[in-house]
Amino acid sequence: MDPDIEELARYPMESDDWIVTVAIGGAATLLAVFVVPIFVVTGYTVRALRAGMEDAREPPVFDEWESLLKEGLVAAVITFVYQLVPTVVFGVFVGGSIVAFATGSETAAGLGLLGLFGGLLLWWVLAIVFGYVGLAGVANYARERSFGAGFDVAVIRTAVTSRDYAVAWLYVIALNVVVGVLAGALNVVPILGGIVGVFLIRTVVDVYPVDRTTACGRSGKDLQLSV
């Protein structure tokens, strides 16, 4: 079943407390530089995925903070593990390029530059691939409430090779592009645009199920996250 765009856009406002939730999510996103808020946002993502798979009529709220932070930390670790391969590849290429630049040779410098850009391109491709798979891992963790479920090969393979999961993921990309354009338009008013972009649009993309949480979570039954 293809995601219903109208439903996805309306879902964040189904709760009576949606404004408070948007504000908290936006603030946590804005303060992500302090690390702990990252786990708040990630924990909410886990709850939103779970709510989608349970066909909840309303989005979750920010409460039970200890549980929220714990699940956010676990989901962040799962995501980190999936991104290890792209990170290692990136490090190897960058390291090799630095060594080439250090030789002082024009030929080596040229090869180093080629390796740097090639490494960036390869890292970008691998980051997308492992991000695609890693989201299924986080979704299965949300479903099973077990760290190991994030790496259940049989379940995750079934999910990522399904048409429904692929379509939902592509909807996520499309929504990110659209929201990015809207955020850019709001930034015509520097301060106001920035605030609105972070507290409203950025929250809808990064926290609410309009992005990966809804597109994948509310289609959870169709993603075949079970065997």
C-alpha positions in Angstrom: 0.0 0.0 0.0 1.4 3.4 -1.0 1.6 6.0 1.7 -1.3 8.5 1.8 0.4 11.9 1.5 -2.7 13.7 2.9 -2.8 11.4 5.9 1.0 11.8 6.4 0.7 15.6 6.4 -2.3 15.6 8.7 -1.1 13.0 11.2 1.2 15.3 13.3 -1.8 17.5 14.2 -4.2 14.7 15.2 -3.2 15.1 18.9 -4.6 18.0 21.0 -1.1 18.6 22.3 0.5 18.8 18.9 1.8 22.3 19.3 3.6 21.5 22.5 5.0 18.4 21.0 6.2 20.3 17.9 7.8 22.9 20.2 9.6 20.3 22.3 10.8 18.4 19.3 12.0 21.5 17.5 13.8 22.7 20.6 15.5 19.3 21.0 16.5 19.4 17.4 17.9 23.0 17.8 19.9 21.9 20.9 21.2 18.7 19.4 24.7 20.1 19.6 24.5 19.3 23.4 24.2 15.6 22.5 21.5 14.6 25.1 18.7 16.3 23.0 19.7 14.0 20.1 18.6 11.0 22.2 15.3 12.8 23.0 14.6 13.2 19.2 15.7 9.6 18.5 13.6 8.3 21.3 10.6 10.1 19.9 11.3 8.6 16.5 11.2 5.1 18.1 7.8 5.9 19.7 6.5 7.3 16.4 7.6 4.2 14.5 5.9 2.0 17.2 2.8 4.0 17.1 2.6 3.7 13.3 3.0 -0.1 13.4 0.3 -0.2 16.0 -2.0 1.9 13.9 -2.3 4.6 16.6 -4.8 7.3 15.7 -2.7 10.0 17.4 1.1 10.7 17.4 3.0 10.0 20.6 3.9 12.8 23.0 7.0 13.6 25.0 6.6 12.0 28.4 8.2 9.3 30.5 11.6 10.9 29.8 13.8 8.2 31.3 12.3 5.6 28.9 12.4 8.1 26.0 16.1 8.7 26.6 16.9 5.0 27.0 15.2 4.1 23.7 16.8 7.0 22.0 20.2 5.9 23.1 19.6 2.3 21.9 18.3 3.5 18.6 21.3 5.9 18.2 23.7 3.0 18.9 21.9 0.8 16.3 22.2 3.6 13.7 25.8 4.2 14.6 26.6 0.5 14.1 25.0 0.5 10.6 27.0 3.6 9.7 30.4 2.1 10.7 31.2 0.7 7.3 30.6 4.0 5.5 32.6 5.8 8.2 35.5 3.4 8.0 35.6 3.7 4.2 35.5 7.5 4.4 38.4 7.4 7.0 40.5 5.2 4.8 40.1 7.4 1.7 40.7 10.6 3.6 43.7 9.2 5.4 45.2 8.0 2.1 44.6 11.4 0.5 46.3 13.2 3.4 49.3 10.9 3.1 49.4 11.7 -0.7 49.2 15.4 -0.1 52.0 15.2 2.5 54.5 13.8 0.0 54.6 17.2 -1.8 54.5 15.5 -5.2 52.2 17.0 -7.8 51.3 13.6 -9.1 50.6 12.3 -5.6 48.6 15.4 -4.8 46.5 14.8 -7.9 45.9 11.2 -6.9 45.1 12.3 -3.4 42.5 14.8 -4.6 41.0 12.1 -6.8 40.9 9.7 -3.9 39.3 12.4 -1.7 36.5 13.1 -4.0 36.1 9.4 -4.9 36.0 8.6 -1.2 33.3 11.2 -0.6 31.2 9.8 -3.4 31.6 6.2 -2.1 30.9 7.3 1.5 27.7 9.1 0.3 26.4 6.0 -1.6 27.2 3.7 1.3 25.7 6.0 3.8 22.4 6.0 1.9 22.5 2.2 1.5 23.3 1.5 5.2 20.8 4.2 6.2 18.1 2.5 4.2 18.9 -0.8 6.0 19.5 0.8 9.4 16.1 2.4 9.5 14.5 -1.1 9.2 16.8 -2.1 12.1 15.5 0.7 14.2 11.9 0.0 13.3 12.3 -3.7 14.3 13.9 -2.5 17.6 10.8 -0.3 18.1 8.6 -3.3 17.4 10.4 -5.9 19.5 11.8 -3.6 22.2 15.1 -5.6 22.0 18.5 -4.3 21.0 19.2 -7.5 19.1 16.1 -7.0 17.0 17.9 -4.1 15.4 20.2 -6.7 13.7 17.8 -9.5 13.0 19.0 -10.4 9.5 16.0 -12.4 8.5 13.4 -9.8 9.5 15.4 -6.8 8.2 16.2 -8.6 4.8 12.4 -9.2 4.4 11.6 -5.6 5.1 14.2 -3.9 2.9 13.5 -6.1 -0.1 9.8 -5.3 0.0 8.2 -2.9 -2.4 6.2 -1.2 0.4 9.4 -0.3 2.4 11.1 1.0 -0.7 8.2 3.2 -1.8 7.8 4.5 1.8 11.5 5.3 1.9 11.3 7.2 -1.5 8.4 9.2 -0.1 10.6 10.2 2.8 13.2 11.5 0.3 10.6 13.4 -1.7 9.1 14.9 1.5 12.6 16.0 2.6 13.2 17.8 -0.7 9.8 19.6 -0.5 10.3 20.6 3.1 13.8 21.7 2.4 12.5 24.1 -0.3 9.9 25.4 2.0 12.5 26.0 4.8 14.7 27.9 2.3 11.7 30.1 1.4 11.1 30.9 5.0 14.7 31.9 5.5 14.0 35.0 3.3 13.2 36.5 6.7 16.5 35.6 8.4 15.6 35.3 12.1 11.9 34.5 11.9 12.4 32.1 9.0 15.1 30.3 11.0 13.0 29.9 14.1 10.0 28.7 12.1 12.1 26.4 10.1 13.6 24.7 13.1 10.5 24.6 15.4 8.0 23.7 12.8 9.3 22.4 9.4 12.5 20.7 10.8 10.4 19.1 13.5 7.9 17.7 11.0 10.8 16.2 8.9 13.1 14.9 11.6 10.7 14.1 14.4 7.2 13.5 13.2 5.9 10.6 11.2 5.6 12.8 8.2 9.2 11.8 7.6 10.7 8.3 8.2 8.6 7.7 11.2 5.2 7.9 9.4 6.3 6.8 6.0 7.8 3.7 7.4 6.1 3.4 10.8 2.5 3.8 9.7 3.1 1.3 6.9 4.7 -1.0 9.4 2.4 -3.9 8.8 3.1 -3.6 5.1 6.8 -3.6 5.7 6.7 -7.2 6.9 8.7 -6.6 10.0 8.0 -10.1 11.1 8.7 -13.6 10.0 
